[in-house]
Structures are given as C-alpha cells and as structure tokens.
C-alpha cells in the first residue's frame, strides 16, 4: 500500500471573485507546495472546504491537481461522508481517476456508535480494495470520537493504512500506537501537536501551516527521525506562533488570509464560512509572518 511521507498538506480550495473554483490557481498552488516540502496533497478535506463543494467540483479538482503534481507527489482525496453509500461512490470515482489514497472523515451529525463506525469504514475499504484509505478523527467537528480500540480493528483491514488524529488527546494517540502495528501510520491533525505526537509514535502531519512553512516542517520531522530532538524542538518553537495564528478563526479562514498576504489569488471562503472582517486577524498574521520572513516585502 501507498506511503504518504511525512508532510501532507491539507490544501485550500481557491475561489474566483464570483465564488467559482479557481482551477488555474489550484494547479499553480499544488505545484508550488510540492516544490516546498509537501510529500502528499490532500484535496477537498476540511481545509479545502469540502462541505460547500459539489461532487463535480471535487472530481475536477482531483484531476487538475493530479496533472499538476505529475508523479512528483502523492494525491489523496477527501471522499468521506456521513452517508456510507455516498462515501463509497466518491471513493470509487477517486480510484478510477488514479489517485493514491482517500481521507475518510468520521461520519458527522448522525453520531454512529463504534460498531457503526467500524462497518462504515470497512464497507468503504472493501469497495475499493486497491486504494489506500486514511481514517480522519476530528471529534470537535464531527461530534463523535473514533476510539483506539475501533482504530485497531480497522487497522487489520489491508488497505486501511493510517489515521489523521485531530482529537487533541495525546493519551489517545499513545493508545492508538500501542494497539496498531508499526506500519500503520499516525498523522497529527494539528500543526502545534506534530512534535509531541512524533514523540509517541506518529509519522508526520496533515498540515495547514505547510502552505507557508512546508520546508521547515520537513526539516523538523526529519530532524526528529534522526534523533536531533533539540533541533526539532527549536523549529517547533519558532513556528509555534504561526501554528496558533492559523487557528485564530475557523480554518481555513486564516490560512486563506495568510496566502492573500503573500499575493496568492485564492479568494475568500464560501458561506457559511465568512471571512473575519476585523483587522485583528490580518494584523496578527502579518506580524507572525513578518517574524518568519514569509512576506514578500521582508
């Protein structure tokens, strides 16, 4: 099954001023990210505003990004849903397009019990047995926590290869690591927890900050892997203010604002996400980005 590397970027979806998807900018941004530290692009996840994209828009994005990457990085599609049948159909479409894997979020709103979560992910995996599947646990958004014991059962399915853990609970991450085989990858779903999670057995991060500091995140994860923990800590602490600034408002509002500060024509977010109209967010981002020399006028 596919290895997705250390730094996976949860890529934003750029929009034109009229609200349509800007496929040209998506292609340009994808190529840029791959040349700046990204091993795998995750398309149409939370950061990609998947709840407000149509399936047709998502399928077109998958194809555009796959062309832009041209084998230089892996491409993972967010094809999860709170409808198992819908997730299966979207995953099969991603498989047909030739993507490298899919990210499958815990079903939101309907709050299935653990037995239902197991059956949901198993059904998706079995419907596309040649495509790698990554579980995505983010209880703050879904209202349900995928427990370590359920993850361990799912890890026995050959093409369920990893989990994006965004519970914010390091004890839970430790328990997942205890219960799963070494080849089952754990990815941090929070940039600020990447280094602590590496210490308890994670492989890397599915990152928002890598839009801006992908090379530094690669350096941090590789330093940790080589036993250079002091260097890894220095990088983590240097980037920590950026990690926090990118979540001063609901993701992806801040990261889109940060990219606009760099000159990227990524547009705003789609409703019901509304850009933070206060000057505070932009001021905070500008200050942190200036400190890290991430602005073109630095």
Phi, psi and omega in degrees: 000163188290139169260131187258002176085200186258316185248112178248128181262123173280092194286138175291160172256114179284144178239151173281167179304331180275001177096351177288156176294136178263088185293327179297316178292324177300318179297315181295316181294319179301314180297320179298313183298319181295330178274000181231047167101353184275127175274324182219136174262127177257114188256137175064043169263205178301311181295332178277007177059040182303328181298338182249011173263143172282159178299323178299318177297319181295314181297322179293320176299318179305314183290318180299314182291321177301317178296318182296323182285321173051046176080359182278344178206167177275156176234125179243136182255135171280099183242020180285163180199163171272004170248118182299317181298320179293319178296321178297314181297316181293322180293319178296324177294317177298321178297317180295324178291337177096028178284169187268342181183173177228149175257126187241105182287149172302131180306130186261158176073312185278353171048061179292151174291173183301323178297322178291321177298317178300312182294323179300305183291324178297318181297319179294315181297317183289336179283340178224070191292343181265000183251129180292139182239133177246124177287152181224108182254111180219075188300334178297335178257331186264338182083004180217140181257128175277110188285152181306323181295324177289320176301318181298319177295319181291328180295344177284344178280125193305321185264008168267105197249349187195171173222140166265112185259110180236034177280341184075012187247104182292330176296320178295318178300317179300319180292320175301316180296321179298322191267351184246156180291157184302330182283349176281118188274141174245128177243137174291138174261004180229121181305320185289345180256005183301308183296312176303324180288326174303323182293337179250018168112007177285162182261332184178211187218142164261106204249148167266317184297339182294347169302331187247328188224043182299319180295321179293323177293322174300316180298319181296312183293322179290322177299316179298316181300327181275001180086009179270067189291329179294318177295316179301318179294319178301316180294315179304312183292326178294320183273348186305316179300326177292316178306316183287322181296328181287357176234027175289339172224178183298129174297133012255026181303311182292319183292327175293321176297319180295318178295323177296323177297333177274356179100003178286136179269068186266351180074190181262191176266159177273145174299143015275000171284126179241137179303140178293112186280351180286154177284345187298318182296309182298320179297317180295316179296316182299319181295314181293318181293324177296319179299329182262008180057043181257003178255146187294337180272006177288000000 
